[in-house]
Amino acid sequence: MRHTAFRHRMAEEFGRVRAEMLAQDHVFSALGGRTVDEALEDGFTTKEVWAAVCEAFEIPHERR
């Protein structure tokens, strides 16, 4: 998944403003104690990050 597609999915799921806040501020244990932005900067794939977001926020499988 491209970064633009990932950001679009985040915005669709949480709304643009909340998605940006989550990416900057929410720490995910599945990402080794990183935020979304930190994980992407550290080389995690968008697929790995999206999976962690979906798991943490219990996003239904049909929207994953």
PQR file with spaces between the fields and no chain letter, atoms N, CA, C, O and H, PARSE charges and radii, in Angstrom:
ATOM       1  N    MET     1       0.854   -1.169    0.000 -0.4000 1.5000
ATOM       2  CA   MET     1       0.000    0.000    0.000 -0.0000 2.0000
ATOM       3  C    MET     1       0.903    1.235    0.000  0.5500 1.7000
ATOM       4  O    MET     1       1.877    1.299    0.749 -0.5500 1.4000
ATOM       5  N    ARG     2       0.580    2.190   -0.824 -0.4000 1.5000
ATOM       6  CA   ARG     2       1.342    3.429   -0.881 -0.0000 2.0000
ATOM       7  C    ARG     2       1.007    4.306    0.331  0.5500 1.7000
ATOM       8  O    ARG     2      -0.043    4.160    0.957 -0.5500 1.4000
ATOM       9  H    ARG     2      -0.212    2.139   -1.433  0.4000 1.0000
ATOM      10  N    HIS     3       1.921    5.207    0.636 -0.4000 1.5000
ATOM      11  CA   HIS     3       1.709    6.102    1.772 -0.0000 2.0000
ATOM      12  C    HIS     3       0.455    6.953    1.584  0.5500 1.7000
ATOM      13  O    HIS     3      -0.271    7.201    2.546 -0.5500 1.4000
ATOM      14  H    HIS     3       2.774    5.325    0.128  0.4000 1.0000
ATOM      15  N    THR     4       0.198    7.396    0.371 -0.4000 1.5000
ATOM      16  CA   THR     4      -1.000    8.218    0.136 -0.0000 2.0000
ATOM      17  C    THR     4      -2.267    7.401    0.353  0.5500 1.7000
ATOM      18  O    THR     4      -3.245    7.912    0.899 -0.5500 1.4000
ATOM      19  H    THR     4       0.789    7.195   -0.410  0.4000 1.0000
ATOM      20  N    ALA     5      -2.263    6.146   -0.063 -0.4000 1.5000
ATOM      21  CA   ALA     5      -3.424    5.277    0.152 -0.0000 2.0000
ATOM      22  C    ALA     5      -3.611    5.011    1.644  0.5500 1.7000
ATOM      23  O    ALA     5      -4.736    4.982    2.143 -0.5500 1.4000
ATOM      24  H    ALA     5      -1.468    5.731   -0.507  0.4000 1.0000
ATOM      25  N    PHE     6      -2.499    4.819    2.345 -0.4000 1.5000
ATOM      26  CA   PHE     6      -2.568    4.604    3.786 -0.0000 2.0000
ATOM      27  C    PHE     6      -3.181    5.810    4.489  0.5500 1.7000
ATOM      28  O    PHE     6      -4.078    5.661    5.319 -0.5500 1.4000
ATOM      29  H    PHE     6      -1.585    4.843    1.939  0.4000 1.0000
ATOM      30  N    ARG     7      -2.703    6.991    4.160 -0.4000 1.5000
ATOM      31  CA   ARG     7      -3.235    8.217    4.785 -0.0000 2.0000
ATOM      32  C    ARG     7      -4.716    8.399    4.443  0.5500 1.7000
ATOM      33  O    ARG     7      -5.495    8.864    5.275 -0.5500 1.4000
ATOM      34  H    ARG     7      -1.974    7.113    3.486  0.4000 1.0000
ATOM      35  N    HIS     8      -5.092    8.038    3.238 -0.4000 1.5000
ATOM      36  CA   HIS     8      -6.501    8.139    2.834 -0.0000 2.0000
ATOM      37  C    HIS     8      -7.363    7.186    3.670  0.5500 1.7000
ATOM      38  O    HIS     8      -8.441    7.563    4.130 -0.5500 1.4000
ATOM      39  H    HIS     8      -4.459    7.660    2.563  0.4000 1.0000
ATOM      40  N    ARG     9      -6.888    5.966    3.863 -0.4000 1.5000
ATOM      41  CA   ARG     9      -7.629    5.006    4.700 -0.0000 2.0000
ATOM      42  C    ARG     9      -7.766    5.503    6.133  0.5500 1.7000
ATOM      43  O    ARG     9      -8.830    5.388    6.743 -0.5500 1.4000
ATOM      44  H    ARG     9      -6.012    5.661    3.490  0.4000 1.0000
ATOM      45  N    MET    10      -6.685    6.055    6.662 -0.4000 1.5000
ATOM      46  CA   MET    10      -6.735    6.597    8.020 -0.0000 2.0000
ATOM      47  C    MET    10      -7.792    7.698    8.103  0.5500 1.7000
ATOM      48  O    MET    10      -8.594    7.726    9.036 -0.5500 1.4000
ATOM      49  H    MET    10      -5.821    6.148    6.167  0.4000 1.0000
ATOM      50  N    ALA    11      -7.789    8.597    7.131 -0.4000 1.5000
ATOM      51  CA   ALA    11      -8.745    9.707    7.130 -0.0000 2.0000
ATOM      52  C    ALA    11     -10.174    9.210    6.966  0.5500 1.7000
ATOM      53  O    ALA    11     -11.086    9.738    7.601 -0.5500 1.4000
ATOM      54  H    ALA    11      -7.138    8.574    6.373  0.4000 1.0000
ATOM      55  N    GLU    12     -10.380    8.209    6.130 -0.4000 1.5000
ATOM      56  CA   GLU    12     -11.723    7.649    5.960 -0.0000 2.0000
ATOM      57  C    GLU    12     -12.222    7.017    7.250  0.5500 1.7000
ATOM      58  O    GLU    12     -13.396    7.147    7.597 -0.5500 1.4000
ATOM      59  H    GLU    12      -9.638    7.780    5.614  0.4000 1.0000
ATOM      60  N    GLU    13     -11.344    6.344    7.950 -0.4000 1.5000
ATOM      61  CA   GLU    13     -11.746    5.625    9.167 -0.0000 2.0000
ATOM      62  C    GLU    13     -11.953    6.555   10.352  0.5500 1.7000
ATOM      63  O    GLU    13     -12.902    6.375   11.114 -0.5500 1.4000
ATOM      64  H    GLU    13     -10.390    6.238    7.669  0.4000 1.0000
ATOM      65  N    PHE    14     -11.085    7.546   10.522 -0.4000 1.5000
ATOM      66  CA   PHE    14     -11.102    8.368   11.726 -0.0000 2.0000
ATOM      67  C    PHE    14     -11.444    9.833   11.501  0.5500 1.7000
ATOM      68  O    PHE    14     -11.631   10.580   12.461 -0.5500 1.4000
ATOM      69  H    PHE    14     -10.313    7.692    9.902  0.4000 1.0000
ATOM      70  N    GLY    15     -11.527   10.248   10.248 -0.4000 1.5000
ATOM      71  CA   GLY    15     -11.656   11.670    9.963 -0.0000 2.0000
ATOM      72  C    GLY    15     -10.259   12.256    9.833  0.5500 1.7000
ATOM      73  O    GLY    15      -9.331   11.796   10.498 -0.5500 1.4000
ATOM      74  H    GLY    15     -11.375    9.641    9.468  0.4000 1.0000
ATOM      75  N    ARG    16     -10.100   13.261    8.991 -0.4000 1.5000
ATOM      76  CA   ARG    16      -8.772   13.782    8.677 -0.0000 2.0000
ATOM      77  C    ARG    16      -8.017   14.271    9.910  0.5500 1.7000
ATOM      78  O    ARG    16      -6.855   13.916   10.106 -0.5500 1.4000
ATOM      79  H    ARG    16     -10.854   13.635    8.451  0.4000 1.0000
ATOM      80  N    VAL    17      -8.668   15.078   10.740 -0.4000 1.5000
ATOM      81  CA   VAL    17      -7.988   15.669   11.893 -0.0000 2.0000
ATOM      82  C    VAL    17      -7.611   14.601   12.914  0.5500 1.7000
ATOM      83  O    VAL    17      -6.478   14.572   13.395 -0.5500 1.4000
ATOM      84  H    VAL    17      -9.612   15.366   10.581  0.4000 1.0000
ATOM      85  N    ARG    18      -8.552   13.728   13.245 -0.4000 1.5000
ATOM      86  CA   ARG    18      -8.256   12.685   14.234 -0.0000 2.0000
ATOM      87  C    ARG    18      -7.186   11.726   13.711  0.5500 1.7000
ATOM      88  O    ARG    18      -6.336   11.275   14.479 -0.5500 1.4000
ATOM      89  H    ARG    18      -9.472   13.751   12.855  0.4000 1.0000
ATOM      90  N    ALA    19      -7.217   11.414   12.424 -0.4000 1.5000
ATOM      91  CA   ALA    19      -6.214   10.533   11.837 -0.0000 2.0000
ATOM      92  C    ALA    19      -4.820   11.132   11.980  0.5500 1.7000
ATOM      93  O    ALA    19      -3.867   10.428   12.313 -0.5500 1.4000
ATOM      94  H    ALA    19      -7.908   11.780   11.801  0.4000 1.0000
ATOM      95  N    GLU    20      -4.705   12.416   11.731 -0.4000 1.5000
ATOM      96  CA   GLU    20      -3.409   13.095   11.879 -0.0000 2.0000
ATOM      97  C    GLU    20      -2.943   13.068   13.331  0.5500 1.7000
ATOM      98  O    GLU    20      -1.766   12.843   13.612 -0.5500 1.4000
ATOM      99  H    GLU    20      -5.480   12.989   11.461  0.4000 1.0000
ATOM     100  N    MET    21      -3.875   13.300   14.245 -0.4000 1.5000
ATOM     101  CA   MET    21      -3.529   13.282   15.670 -0.0000 2.0000
ATOM     102  C    MET    21      -3.093   11.883   16.107  0.5500 1.7000
ATOM     103  O    MET    21      -2.109   11.737   16.833 -0.5500 1.4000
ATOM     104  H    MET    21      -4.831   13.483   14.017  0.4000 1.0000
ATOM     105  N    LEU    22      -3.825   10.856   15.665 -0.4000 1.5000
ATOM     106  CA   LEU    22      -3.454    9.484   16.013 -0.0000 2.0000
ATOM     107  C    LEU    22      -2.070    9.142   15.480  0.5500 1.7000
ATOM     108  O    LEU    22      -1.263    8.525   16.175 -0.5500 1.4000
ATOM     109  H    LEU    22      -4.624   10.975   15.075  0.4000 1.0000
ATOM     110  N    ALA    23      -1.805    9.542   14.252 -0.4000 1.5000
ATOM     111  CA   ALA    23      -0.517    9.228   13.627 -0.0000 2.0000
ATOM     112  C    ALA    23       0.642    9.872   14.388  0.5500 1.7000
ATOM     113  O    ALA    23       1.737    9.314   14.449 -0.5500 1.4000
ATOM     114  H    ALA    23      -2.461   10.043   13.688  0.4000 1.0000
ATOM     115  N    GLN    24       0.400   11.022   14.953 -0.4000 1.5000
ATOM     116  CA   GLN    24       1.455   11.748   15.658 -0.0000 2.0000
ATOM     117  C    GLN    24       1.574   11.360   17.127  0.5500 1.7000
ATOM     118  O    GLN    24       2.676   11.348   17.676 -0.5500 1.4000
ATOM     119  H    GLN    24      -0.489   11.476   14.904  0.4000 1.0000
ATOM     120  N    ASP    25       0.451   11.043   17.768 -0.4000 1.5000
ATOM     121  CA   ASP    25       0.431   10.951   19.227 -0.0000 2.0000
ATOM     122  C    ASP    25       0.186    9.572   19.829  0.5500 1.7000
ATOM     123  O    ASP    25       0.671    9.294   20.925 -0.5500 1.4000
ATOM     124  H    ASP    25      -0.444   11.053   17.322  0.4000 1.0000
ATOM     125  N    HIS    26      -0.545    8.711   19.151 -0.4000 1.5000
ATOM     126  CA   HIS    26      -0.925    7.428   19.748 -0.0000 2.0000
ATOM     127  C    HIS    26       0.226    6.428   19.607  0.5500 1.7000
ATOM     128  O    HIS    26       0.708    6.177   18.503 -0.5500 1.4000
ATOM     129  H    HIS    26      -0.939    8.937   18.260  0.4000 1.0000
ATOM     130  N    VAL    27       0.652    5.872   20.719 -0.4000 1.5000
ATOM     131  CA   VAL    27       1.744    4.895   20.739 -0.0000 2.0000
ATOM     132  C    VAL    27       1.142    3.495   20.687  0.5500 1.7000
ATOM     133  O    VAL    27       0.254    3.159   21.471 -0.5500 1.4000
ATOM     134  H    VAL    27       0.260    6.077   21.616  0.4000 1.0000
ATOM     135  N    PHE    28       1.635    2.687   19.758 -0.4000 1.5000
ATOM     136  CA   PHE    28       1.134    1.334   19.549 -0.0000 2.0000
ATOM     137  C    PHE    28       2.161    0.318   20.031  0.5500 1.7000
ATOM     138  O    PHE    28       3.314    0.341   19.599 -0.5500 1.4000
ATOM     139  H    PHE    28       2.356    2.960   19.122  0.4000 1.0000
ATOM     140  N    SER    29       1.746   -0.566   20.918 -0.4000 1.5000
ATOM     141  CA   SER    29       2.657   -1.602   21.399 -0.0000 2.0000
ATOM     142  C    SER    29       3.051   -2.541   20.267  0.5500 1.7000
ATOM     143  O    SER    29       4.177   -3.036   20.235 -0.5500 1.4000
ATOM     144  H    SER    29       0.809   -0.584   21.269  0.4000 1.0000
ATOM     145  N    ALA    30       2.129   -2.791   19.336 -0.4000 1.5000
ATOM     146  CA   ALA    30       2.422   -3.673   18.200 -0.0000 2.0000
ATOM     147  C    ALA    30       3.491   -3.096   17.274  0.5500 1.7000
ATOM     148  O    ALA    30       4.060   -3.814   16.452 -0.5500 1.4000
ATOM     149  H    ALA    30       1.214   -2.389   19.362  0.4000 1.0000
ATOM     150  N    LEU    31       3.760   -1.812   17.409 -0.4000 1.5000
ATOM     151  CA   LEU    31       4.797   -1.164   16.602 -0.0000 2.0000
ATOM     152  C    LEU    31       6.034   -0.877   17.451  0.5500 1.7000
ATOM     153  O    LEU    31       6.840   -0.008   17.119 -0.5500 1.4000
ATOM     154  H    LEU    31       3.298   -1.229   18.077  0.4000 1.0000
ATOM     155  N    GLY    32       6.170   -1.606   18.531 -0.4000 1.5000
ATOM     156  CA   GLY    32       7.348   -1.446   19.377 -0.0000 2.0000
ATOM     157  C    GLY    32       7.374   -0.150   20.154  0.5500 1.7000
ATOM     158  O    GLY    32       8.439    0.411   20.409 -0.5500 1.4000
ATOM     159  H    GLY    32       5.515   -2.312   18.800  0.4000 1.0000
ATOM     160  N    GLY    33       6.189    0.327   20.533 -0.4000 1.5000
ATOM     161  CA   GLY    33       6.124    1.573   21.297 -0.0000 2.0000
ATOM     162  C    GLY    33       6.310    2.812   20.442  0.5500 1.7000
ATOM     163  O    GLY    33       6.761    3.850   20.926 -0.5500 1.4000
ATOM     164  H    GLY    33       5.324   -0.129   20.326  0.4000 1.0000
ATOM     165  N    ARG    34       5.964    2.699   19.178 -0.4000 1.5000
ATOM     166  CA   ARG    34       6.088    3.824   18.249 -0.0000 2.0000
ATOM     167  C    ARG    34       4.714    4.355   17.866  0.5500 1.7000
ATOM     168  O    ARG    34       3.707    3.655   17.966 -0.5500 1.4000
ATOM     169  H    ARG    34       5.598    1.855   18.785  0.4000 1.0000
ATOM     170  N    THR    35       4.699    5.586   17.432 -0.4000 1.5000
ATOM     171  CA   THR    35       3.499    6.133   16.802 -0.0000 2.0000
ATOM     172  C    THR    35       3.491    5.680   15.345  0.5500 1.7000
ATOM     173  O    THR    35       4.469    5.105   14.866 -0.5500 1.4000
ATOM     174  H    THR    35       5.517    6.155   17.351  0.4000 1.0000
ATOM     175  N    VAL    36       2.403    5.934   14.649 -0.4000 1.5000
ATOM     176  CA   VAL    36       2.320    5.632   13.220 -0.0000 2.0000
ATOM     177  C    VAL    36       3.439    6.335   12.465  0.5500 1.7000
ATOM     178  O    VAL    36       4.147    5.709   11.676 -0.5500 1.4000
ATOM     179  H    VAL    36       1.609    6.401   15.038  0.4000 1.0000
ATOM     180  N    ASP    37       3.602    7.622   12.699 -0.4000 1.5000
ATOM     181  CA   ASP    37       4.625    8.393   11.991 -0.0000 2.0000
ATOM     182  C    ASP    37       6.028    7.861   12.283  0.5500 1.7000
ATOM     183  O    ASP    37       6.852    7.751   11.376 -0.5500 1.4000
ATOM     184  H    ASP    37       3.027    8.131   13.340  0.4000 1.0000
ATOM     185  N    GLU    38       6.297    7.534   13.538 -0.4000 1.5000
ATOM     186  CA   GLU    38       7.610    7.004   13.900 -0.0000 2.0000
ATOM     187  C    GLU    38       7.862    5.650   13.242  0.5500 1.7000
ATOM     188  O    GLU    38       8.955    5.390   12.739 -0.5500 1.4000
ATOM     189  H    GLU    38       5.627    7.623   14.275  0.4000 1.0000
ATOM     190  N    ALA    39       6.848    4.796   13.250 -0.4000 1.5000
ATOM     191  CA   ALA    39       6.994    3.468   12.651 -0.0000 2.0000
ATOM     192  C    ALA    39       7.293    3.570   11.155  0.5500 1.7000
ATOM     193  O    ALA    39       8.155    2.861   10.638 -0.5500 1.4000
ATOM     194  H    ALA    39       5.960    5.008   13.659  0.4000 1.0000
ATOM     195  N    LEU    40       6.583    4.446   10.476 -0.4000 1.5000
ATOM     196  CA   LEU    40       6.833    4.621    9.047 -0.0000 2.0000
ATOM     197  C    LEU    40       8.235    5.170    8.799  0.5500 1.7000
ATOM     198  O    LEU    40       8.919    4.740    7.870 -0.5500 1.4000
ATOM     199  H    LEU    40       5.883    5.023   10.896  0.4000 1.0000
ATOM     200  N    GLU    41       8.656    6.107    9.618 -0.4000 1.5000
ATOM     201  CA   GLU    41      10.009    6.667    9.494 -0.0000 2.0000
ATOM     202  C    GLU    41      11.080    5.612    9.783  0.5500 1.7000
ATOM     203  O    GLU    41      12.170    5.654    9.213 -0.5500 1.4000
ATOM     204  H    GLU    41       8.100    6.456   10.372  0.4000 1.0000
ATOM     205  N    ASP    42      10.763    4.672   10.668 -0.4000 1.5000
ATOM     206  CA   ASP    42      11.723    3.637   11.053 -0.0000 2.0000
ATOM     207  C    ASP    42      11.704    2.435   10.110  0.5500 1.7000
ATOM     208  O    ASP    42      12.406    1.452   10.351 -0.5500 1.4000
ATOM     209  H    ASP    42       9.877    4.638   11.130  0.4000 1.0000
ATOM     210  N    GLY    43      10.914    2.502    9.048 -0.4000 1.5000
ATOM     211  CA   GLY    43      10.950    1.453    8.036 -0.0000 2.0000
ATOM     212  C    GLY    43       9.855    0.410    8.072  0.5500 1.7000
ATOM     213  O    GLY    43       9.877   -0.530    7.277 -0.5500 1.4000
ATOM     214  H    GLY    43      10.345    3.300    8.852  0.4000 1.0000
ATOM     215  N    PHE    44       8.895    0.552    8.977 -0.4000 1.5000
ATOM     216  CA   PHE    44       7.755   -0.357    8.946 -0.0000 2.0000
ATOM     217  C    PHE    44       6.988   -0.107    7.649  0.5500 1.7000
ATOM     218  O    PHE    44       6.929    1.022    7.162 -0.5500 1.4000
ATOM     219  H    PHE    44       8.878    1.316    9.623  0.4000 1.0000
ATOM     220  N    THR    45       6.407   -1.158    7.101 -0.4000 1.5000
ATOM     221  CA   THR    45       5.605   -0.973    5.892 -0.0000 2.0000
ATOM     222  C    THR    45       4.240   -0.404    6.273  0.5500 1.7000
ATOM     223  O    THR    45       3.792   -0.538    7.412 -0.5500 1.4000
ATOM     224  H    THR    45       6.455   -2.075    7.497  0.4000 1.0000
ATOM     225  N    THR    46       3.598    0.225    5.314 -0.4000 1.5000
ATOM     226  CA   THR    46       2.253    0.752    5.573 -0.0000 2.0000
ATOM     227  C    THR    46       1.295   -0.387    5.911  0.5500 1.7000
ATOM     228  O    THR    46       0.365   -0.206    6.697 -0.5500 1.4000
ATOM     229  H    THR    46       3.962    0.334    4.389  0.4000 1.0000
ATOM     230  N    LYS    47       1.517   -1.547    5.323 -0.4000 1.5000
ATOM     231  CA   LYS    47       0.668   -2.707    5.624 -0.0000 2.0000
ATOM     232  C    LYS    47       0.808   -3.121    7.090  0.5500 1.7000
ATOM     233  O    LYS    47      -0.188   -3.422    7.748 -0.5500 1.4000
ATOM     234  H    LYS    47       2.272   -1.694    4.684  0.4000 1.0000
ATOM     235  N    GLU    48       2.027   -3.136    7.597 -0.4000 1.5000
ATOM     236  CA   GLU    48       2.257   -3.481    9.004 -0.0000 2.0000
ATOM     237  C    GLU    48       1.621   -2.453    9.930  0.5500 1.7000
ATOM     238  O    GLU    48       1.015   -2.802   10.943 -0.5500 1.4000
ATOM     239  H    GLU    48       2.836   -2.891    7.063  0.4000 1.0000
ATOM     240  N    VAL    49       1.766   -1.195    9.573 -0.4000 1.5000
ATOM     241  CA   VAL    49       1.223   -0.126   10.409 -0.0000 2.0000
ATOM     242  C    VAL    49      -0.297   -0.160   10.382  0.5500 1.7000
ATOM     243  O    VAL    49      -0.937   -0.025   11.425 -0.5500 1.4000
ATOM     244  H    VAL    49       2.258   -0.912    8.750  0.4000 1.0000
ATOM     245  N    TRP    50      -0.885   -0.337    9.200 -0.4000 1.5000
ATOM     246  CA   TRP    50      -2.338   -0.402    9.094 -0.0000 2.0000
ATOM     247  C    TRP    50      -2.886   -1.574    9.900  0.5500 1.7000
ATOM     248  O    TRP    50      -3.925   -1.444   10.548 -0.5500 1.4000
ATOM     249  H    TRP    50      -0.365   -0.446    8.353  0.4000 1.0000
ATOM     250  N    ALA    51      -2.205   -2.709    9.869 -0.4000 1.5000
ATOM     251  CA   ALA    51      -2.638   -3.877   10.649 -0.0000 2.0000
ATOM     252  C    ALA    51      -2.624   -3.552   12.144  0.5500 1.7000
ATOM     253  O    ALA    51      -3.538   -3.948   12.868 -0.5500 1.4000
ATOM     254  H    ALA    51      -1.362   -2.815    9.343  0.4000 1.0000
ATOM     255  N    ALA    52      -1.613   -2.846   12.606 -0.4000 1.5000
ATOM     256  CA   ALA    52      -1.538   -2.473   14.024 -0.0000 2.0000
ATOM     257  C    ALA    52      -2.662   -1.512   14.399  0.5500 1.7000
ATOM     258  O    ALA    52      -3.264   -1.646   15.464 -0.5500 1.4000
ATOM     259  H    ALA    52      -0.872   -2.525   12.017  0.4000 1.0000
ATOM     260  N    VAL    53      -2.945   -0.549   13.534 -0.4000 1.5000
ATOM     261  CA   VAL    53      -4.036    0.404   13.780 -0.0000 2.0000
ATOM     262  C    VAL    53      -5.369   -0.344   13.838  0.5500 1.7000
ATOM     263  O    VAL    53      -6.177   -0.125   14.740 -0.5500 1.4000
ATOM     264  H    VAL    53      -2.456   -0.440   12.669  0.4000 1.0000
ATOM     265  N    CYS    54      -5.586   -1.224   12.867 -0.4000 1.5000
ATOM     266  CA   CYS    54      -6.847   -1.973   12.816 -0.0000 2.0000
ATOM     267  C    CYS    54      -7.043   -2.830   14.051  0.5500 1.7000
ATOM     268  O    CYS    54      -8.145   -2.900   14.596 -0.5500 1.4000
ATOM     269  H    CYS    54      -4.930   -1.401   12.134  0.4000 1.0000
ATOM     270  N    GLU    55      -5.986   -3.479   14.492 -0.4000 1.5000
ATOM     271  CA   GLU    55      -6.073   -4.323   15.679 -0.0000 2.0000
ATOM     272  C    GLU    55      -6.354   -3.479   16.924  0.5500 1.7000
ATOM     273  O    GLU    55      -7.225   -3.823   17.723 -0.5500 1.4000
ATOM     274  H    GLU    55      -5.091   -3.422   14.050  0.4000 1.0000
ATOM     275  N    ALA    56      -5.634   -2.399   17.086 -0.4000 1.5000
ATOM     276  CA   ALA    56      -5.782   -1.573   18.281 -0.0000 2.0000
ATOM     277  C    ALA    56      -7.165   -0.941   18.387  0.5500 1.7000
ATOM     278  O    ALA    56      -7.701   -0.790   19.485 -0.5500 1.4000
ATOM     279  H    ALA    56      -4.927   -2.120   16.437  0.4000 1.0000
ATOM     280  N    PHE    57      -7.736   -0.577   17.258 -0.4000 1.5000
ATOM     281  CA   PHE    57      -9.033    0.104   17.270 -0.0000 2.0000
ATOM     282  C    PHE    57     -10.185   -0.809   16.849  0.5500 1.7000
ATOM     283  O    PHE    57     -11.300   -0.346   16.611 -0.5500 1.4000
ATOM     284  H    PHE    57      -7.302   -0.700   16.366  0.4000 1.0000
ATOM     285  N    GLU    58      -9.904   -2.102   16.760 -0.4000 1.5000
ATOM     286  CA   GLU    58     -10.914   -3.114   16.450 -0.0000 2.0000
ATOM     287  C    GLU    58     -11.735   -2.740   15.200  0.5500 1.7000
ATOM     288  O    GLU    58     -12.966   -2.785   15.208 -0.5500 1.4000
ATOM     289  H    GLU    58      -8.998   -2.478   16.953  0.4000 1.0000
ATOM     290  N    ILE    59     -11.037   -2.384   14.167 -0.4000 1.5000
ATOM     291  CA   ILE    59     -11.692   -2.050   12.894 -0.0000 2.0000
ATOM     292  C    ILE    59     -12.195   -3.339   12.278  0.5500 1.7000
ATOM     293  O    ILE    59     -11.433   -4.300   12.177 -0.5500 1.4000
ATOM     294  H    ILE    59     -10.038   -2.348   14.161  0.4000 1.0000
ATOM     295  N    PRO    60     -13.448   -3.395   11.863 -0.5600 1.5000
ATOM     296  CA   PRO    60     -14.013   -4.623   11.284  0.2800 2.0000
ATOM     297  C    PRO    60     -13.205   -5.105   10.084  0.5500 1.7000
ATOM     298  O    PRO    60     -12.631   -4.306    9.344 -0.5500 1.4000
ATOM     299  N    HIS    61     -13.171   -6.403    9.906 -0.4000 1.5000
ATOM     300  CA   HIS    61     -12.367   -7.014    8.848 -0.0000 2.0000
ATOM     301  C    HIS    61     -12.723   -6.517    7.452  0.5500 1.7000
ATOM     302  O    HIS    61     -11.849   -6.427    6.589 -0.5500 1.4000
ATOM     303  H    HIS    61     -13.638   -7.052   10.507  0.4000 1.0000
ATOM     304  N    GLU    62     -13.975   -6.198    7.221 -0.4000 1.5000
ATOM     305  CA   GLU    62     -14.374   -5.733    5.884 -0.0000 2.0000
ATOM     306  C    GLU    62     -13.802   -4.357    5.539  0.5500 1.7000
ATOM     307  O    GLU    62     -13.816   -3.960    4.374 -0.5500 1.4000
ATOM     308  H    GLU    62     -14.684   -6.272    7.922  0.4000 1.0000
ATOM     309  N    ARG    63     -13.301   -3.630    6.534 -0.4000 1.5000
ATOM     310  CA   ARG    63     -12.692   -2.313    6.273 -0.0000 2.0000
ATOM     311  C    ARG    63     -11.172   -2.341    6.418  0.5500 1.7000
ATOM     312  O    ARG    63     -10.515   -1.302    6.350 -0.5500 1.4000
ATOM     313  H    ARG    63     -13.289   -3.953    7.480  0.4000 1.0000
ATOM     314  N    ARG    64     -10.631   -3.515    6.614 -0.4000 1.5000
ATOM     315  CA   ARG    64      -9.163   -3.594    6.796 -0.0000 2.0000
ATOM     316  C    ARG    64      -8.450   -3.676    5.488  0.5500 1.7000
ATOM     317  O    ARG    64      -7.222   -3.747    5.457 -0.5500 1.4000
ATOM     318  H    ARG    64     -11.165   -4.359    6.669  0.4000 1.0000
